[in-house]
């Protein structure tokens, strides 16, 4: 609920949705969406760069400020310690979204919550991507957040994480996560359910695996054992499903979402997407529509097409084993209906990210028993670089010292309370036991 309000200094922090314009501004969102799950190819970079000057003006006109005093980074290549991108999926009951939710149809239409909250950390050299999912039912402090009238909502000591968007929109969720991780959120974006459906349609579906028959009456999704290619409404149902898998909790649902994202990573690195200009243009066109239909909100820092190209160039070659999906560590509270943050374990993770240390997972694949590891994914074939015609293999002069072997990086073993997988692992969703 709203607390005492006071004028906010400096720039406007009100979340403003995009309005329809003649020119299409959001080509850069294609790069953001791909970066979110860790890969971008050269063809996508070229697409984002197209008509960049027109894009810049419209993007900044409809963006949300999340850190008033933060300077925008000049480029990812110049940043020491990497950057943090926050992705939020919300449960709006506006427009077509209402038909996708039983709660909306039952009359529970108050507010809009962040039911999915994901942090994507992109490291400095050597490049790594770590995707951290935050449980929606985790009880956390919510800081003072900007309100729609230019004032502030009072801070709250203990609320479910998914209340942060309801209190203060994307900026409030970003500020809440910043306090949890002890680091700055550089970029942020929020997308509604219909936006997820339309983007998955444009990608052409994502392959998911279930180890047995699953059925969730709450989302309406039923799948038989095996591999399925999901898009549209089915993709959204899979991402929201929890009652038919694992222990039926939100923790199991997070693992389901991570399986989807990991599979999407591998698809986007394959020739089926990044080498297909028609698919990329379809993605860009779809993203444009989502902004115009108010299904997508960007932070002001993200609304910069040049920066999007720099992000793409920074992460396009990250190998599968260095794309890690983890869940923020939690423990059940006394009533078993909420979870509490395990901050000492989380500090190990975020200290390693700040220091750009490679991670070793020691915990289970899923805190909610939602998935099981079934194998290893084959990395995409690297592009061959042909030798110049008539050239001989390089030789080493007799007196030349061999190159000194670089020491192996010290890896950080994450606490076993942190569950997760890498994009190098294939997983299957487990039916509810």
Secondary structure, DSSP 8 states (H G I E B T S, - for coil): ---------SS----------SS--TTHHHHHHHHHTT---HHHHHHHHTTHHHHHHHHHHT-B-S-TT----S-GGG-SS-EEEEEEEE---SGGGGGG-HHHHTT--SS--EEEEEEEEE-SSS--EEEEEE-TTEEEEE--EE-TTSSEE--EEEEEGGGHHHHHHHHHHHHHHHHHHTS---EEEEEEHHHHHHHHHHHT-EEEEESS-EEETTTTEEE-SEEEEE-HHHHHHHHH--TTBTTSSHHHHHHHHHHHHHHHHHHHHSHHHHT-HHHHHHHHHHHHHHHHTT-EEEBGGG--HHHHHHHHHHHTT--GGGEEEEE--EEE-TTSSSEEE-HHHHHHHHHHHHTT--EE--S-S-TTS-EEEEEE------------TT-------TT------------EE--TTS-EEETTEEEEE-B--
